């Protein structure tokens, strides 16, 4: 799994939007740490995750 810092992720709506966007790319496994504002992603290339999150308004960085 790769961990991404998503500073603007703050609520359940954010989590739902991120889940929908990333699951739409294929078979992935996601794990969220809302307090730390982190998403762990398995099954997608890091560059694809960053680009997808950017497209939906959640700039992120690989941790």
N, C-alpha and C positions, 0 to 999 in steps of 0.2 A: 504494500500500500504506500501511496505517496501522500504526504500531508501538505495542504495548502492553507495559507493564512488568508482569510477573507474578512478584512476589517469592517466592511459595511453590513455583514450578516448579523442581524440582531434579534430576529423574531421567527416565529413559526412560518409566517408568510415567506420570509427570505429562504428558509430551509425548503419549503415546498417548491418555490421557483427554481432553486438550484437543483433539487432532486429531479424535477420534471425535465429540465434542460439536459442534465447529464445522462439520465436514463434514456432519453430520446436518442442518444448517440450509440446505444448498444447495451450489451450485457455488462453491467458494472456493479460493484459493491461499494456502498457509501457508508461512512460513519461520521457523525457530527459531534463536535464539542462546542456547543453554543457559547459557553462562558469564555472559552479561549478564542472563539471565532475561527475555528479550524474545521476543515473538511478533509477526511481521509478518503482517497479514491483508489480503487483497484480495478483495472481493466481498461484504462484509457491512458494514452500518452500524455505526459504532463503539459506539453505545449497545447494539446487539444483542449484540455481542461481549462487552462488559463485563457485561451481564446474564447471558449464558450462562455465562461463566467464574465469575461469582459463584455461580450455581446449582449448579455442580459443585465448589465449594469452593476456587476459585482467584481471590480478589479481584485486580482489575487496574486499572490506570489507563492512559489514553491518554498516550503520550509526546509 
